[in-house]
Amino acid sequence: MSVSADDRATETGNTAETGKTTAIAEEQAYVTGLYAALDAERELVARRLEDSLRAVDDGEPQAQAERETATATYSDRMAQLKTVEQGLCFGRLDFTADRLAAGDVESPLYIGRLGLFDEADDYRPLLIDWRAPVARPFYLATAASPDGVRRRRHLRTLTRRVVGVDDEVLDLGEDGDSDHLGLAGEAALLSALERRRTGEMSDIVATIQAEQDRIIRADMGGVLVVQGGPGTGKTAVALHRAAYLLYTHRRQLTTRGVLVVGPNSTFLRYIGQVLPSLGETGVLLATVGELLPGLEAVGTDTPETAEVKGRIVMADVLARAVRDRQTVPDDVLPIEVEDGDGLTLDRRTCEQAREKARATLKPHNAARRVFVDTLLDALAEQAVARLESSVLDDVPEIPLTGDEADDGVLLDERDHATIRQELAEDRAVLAALHELWPKLTPQELLADVLTDAGRLASATDGLLPDGDRDGLLRSPGSWWTPGDVPLLDELAELLGEDDTEARQRRERREREQRAYAEGVLHVLEQDDEILDEDQIRVRDVLDAEMIAERQEASSNLTAAQRAAKDRTWTFGHVIVDEAQELSAMDWRTLMRRCPSRSMTLVGDVSQTGSRGGTSSWGEVLSPYVGDRWRLRELTVNYRTPAEVMEVAAGVLAAIDPELRAPQSVRDTGVRPWQSCADRSDPAATLGSVVDGELAEVDGGTVAVVVPEALVDVTFDSVEAAADRVSVLTVGRAKGLEFDSVVVLAPDEIIAESPRGPNDLYVALTRATQRLGIVHTGPVPAALEPAVSGAETTR
Ligand SMILES: Nc1ncnc2c1ncn2[C@@H]1O[C@H](COP(=O)(O)OP(=O)(O)OP(=O)(O)O)[C@@H](O)[C@H]1O
């Protein structure tokens, strides 16, 4: 009997289907077991947590320390167990016989969102946390370099049901003719990329690619810059790196915390769920504008003013503004003290006091003490001399006895001290000292400088051109803007906060914790003495510092929560997304938060939109780390289909012919479309355009990216479609993605900013499925080749 090619294909297809069904059933049995283990673990942890919360405090330090540590550990574990319900297990590795013979792994290994172990079977691993070193081949093994992996399997689950498996056979020599489930290495990735966007970013833990994995697991120390074009997964990588570092350096990072900085609140909302979905909640997400506790920077600057505020020279301007407030009288300053004759402070005395105070190199408010003390001494001396001479003038001449000398001194040290004290409390003296060297808060000083043309002129003289200076001037009572925050932070350093009380409180708490930790060690050591001499002693593995840190970490607030309330907090690691947008003053603020320079900076210098942003990582970093930073690049675009990227690539080439757009991982067969609208009434076109796109993406998201000048009119025309449609400027759209993107008036987007072409590039690369361009003016040259290939209407 002859079998045709078609018959053979059908037969092979049927075999594959049957294989898949069997595999799904097999995996379902295992996954059901994992969920049972998860439920059991949840119950166990809930019980232990309850026990440790209920335990009665017997006052013993050891018991108390153990209870607090247990409560914190069980609470964390419980939170983690709650977050892993969806997609608990997503992968499986089967190893080759040779690798198994080496004895360092067991086959199969199941990979998931957290580690689960079988307590009854000597803690045999049931599920491996994706961050564990042994899980690494799941992300890195390739057919060329299989690392002992015979087969990598992706499991797709819906709630607790296994709905699909995708296999990749890596060891073809041995298993090339396996069950023909298909060499579907990309299948899981593509299905993840095809899904409709919801407006919130999802984790990519099941489909991290090798170039991303290498960045996620890179060493924590030093500055790592991740440069990559749009959609290459920089944000995803940055967030998974945070989760990986927290897993690998748990102790250090739980104490000091991790800061993730994003460009704006819309973006932070977009990425806000990723880390919690990975079981990590101890991370502070903030914009630079949110880094001053208690200050809400809700105002806005024009792009030009924001750029000026971001210049590094502003540090000198502010230093000058502070020195301007350390004044001396032109000649003599009269002071009408209560109950006494007038005193004076002359210019020379004040200059000497000022030099002495400045020579301490302390911040303004701390150095003020020296200035004030010196002038009070001078005033007291003057008052004493006055008093003595007036007393002597009034007293009749009394002949001196043999052992008395006429030194004119009537008052002793105690009298001096009393007089000095009275002067220190005298309102006129206080007013004069305040006038000469006021105690200042950053807010007071910055508000003064920005609203007083005279002060501003003095602070900026020779540092800023007149036009730039005038742009800074604003009316009193204006809101603080994000651009003010680095200036306020700089001033907080220059002025020095009067944090004596807070510092004393902190030191007292640290002393108490250390003493308490010493107590715990003492108790443990007593137990230790009973043990065999050869055993490790407690102090070899624990020290008071470590216990104190743990106790601090297990207090009710997480490091992130404590950090959010403390301007001077320094983080264990700082991650900056869209890092190309930060100004020089933003960088100063961030570097203060991370003296260890353990940082991951992700961005794309081709997407820089803000005027104060950078086009060179070296320039940004050299003041802080010289050339001691590492660069990694991401080259594959996971977001934008090839058809859309072709249009964007034309714009990139117009920015710089040397630049290469990242390569899209998929195409959709849908070409971008374009149409024209009347500039005076774009609403007439947009309403139907948006409706059409909403229908095309069938439940997905649509964004209309517009020039600033068209925000309002666009908003009005698409308001009806509300929650699935966003109207955004490029600045707001940065870092986000939508199933369909309509770019309105690209010529105006380009014209609006000196970095207009970059902005257009960003706008065009937000789409995961579809792109449309609506022209209201001339077609920009960079879009002409693309336009000729695009559909002309939608
Ligand atoms: N390995 C992956 N598996 C699945 N999805 C991925 C993967 N890598 C990236 N993605 C998805 O690709 C999209 C783009 O990722 P992301 O936003 O991190 O890119 P980006 O480089 O930060 O982009 P941009 O520079 O435009 O802000 C996201 O939807 C992300 O979830």
The ligand as an SDF file (V2000), in Angstrom:
LIG
                    3D

 31 33  0  0  0  0  0  0  0  0999 V2000
   11.2430   37.5360   27.0780 N   0  0  0  0  0  0  0  0  0  0  0  0
   10.0440   38.0540   26.9330 C   0  0  0  0  0  0  0  0  0  0  0  0
    8.9510   37.2910   26.9880 N   0  0  0  0  0  0  0  0  0  0  0  0
    7.7070   37.8100   26.8140 C   0  0  0  0  0  0  0  0  0  0  0  0
    7.4850   39.1150   26.6290 N   0  0  0  0  0  0  0  0  0  0  0  0
    8.5480   39.9180   26.5850 C   0  0  0  0  0  0  0  0  0  0  0  0
    9.8730   39.4410   26.7310 C   0  0  0  0  0  0  0  0  0  0  0  0
   10.7150   40.4940   26.6700 N   0  0  0  0  0  0  0  0  0  0  0  0
    9.9520   41.5720   26.4920 C   0  0  0  0  0  0  0  0  0  0  0  0
    8.6570   41.2290   26.4370 N   0  0  0  0  0  0  0  0  0  0  0  0
    7.5040   42.1050   26.2570 C   0  0  0  0  0  0  0  0  0  0  0  0
    7.8420   43.0670   25.2780 O   0  0  0  0  0  0  0  0  0  0  0  0
    7.2270   44.3020   25.5780 C   0  0  0  0  0  0  0  0  0  0  0  0
    8.2670   45.3840   25.6080 C   0  0  0  0  0  0  0  0  0  0  0  0
    9.0570   45.2360   26.7710 O   0  0  0  0  0  0  0  0  0  0  0  0
    9.5570   46.4850   27.5860 P   0  0  0  0  0  0  0  0  0  0  0  0
    8.4660   47.4590   27.7980 O   0  0  0  0  0  0  0  0  0  0  0  0
   10.2850   45.9680   28.7510 O   0  0  0  0  0  0  0  0  0  0  0  0
   10.5690   47.0830   26.5200 O   0  0  0  0  0  0  0  0  0  0  0  0
   11.4760   48.3750   26.6440 P   0  0  0  0  0  0  0  0  0  0  0  0
   12.7890   48.0080   26.0720 O   0  0  0  0  0  0  0  0  0  0  0  0
   11.4650   48.8840   28.0230 O   0  0  0  0  0  0  0  0  0  0  0  0
   10.7380   49.3380   25.6730 O   0  0  0  0  0  0  0  0  0  0  0  0
   10.7860   50.9390   25.5600 P   0  0  0  0  0  0  0  0  0  0  0  0
   12.2050   51.3260   25.3410 O   0  0  0  0  0  0  0  0  0  0  0  0
    9.9610   51.2150   24.3790 O   0  0  0  0  0  0  0  0  0  0  0  0
   10.2230   51.4700   26.8040 O   0  0  0  0  0  0  0  0  0  0  0  0
    6.5020   44.0980   26.8900 C   0  0  0  0  0  0  0  0  0  0  0  0
    5.1690   43.7540   26.6490 O   0  0  0  0  0  0  0  0  0  0  0  0
    7.2020   42.9180   27.4970 C   0  0  0  0  0  0  0  0  0  0  0  0
    6.3830   42.2120   28.3860 O   0  0  0  0  0  0  0  0  0  0  0  0
  1  2  1  0
  2  3  1  0
  2  7  2  0
  3  4  2  0
  4  5  1  0
  5  6  2  0
  6  7  1  0
  6 10  1  0
  7  8  1  0
  8  9  2  0
  9 10  1  0
 10 11  1  0
 11 12  1  0
 11 30  1  0
 12 13  1  0
 13 14  1  0
 13 28  1  0
 14 15  1  0
 15 16  1  0
 16 17  2  0
 16 18  1  0
 16 19  1  0
 19 20  1  0
 20 21  2  0
 20 22  1  0
 20 23  1  0
 23 24  1  0
 24 25  2  0
 24 26  1  0
 24 27  1  0
 28 29  1  0
 28 30  1  0
 30 31  1  0
M  END
$$$$
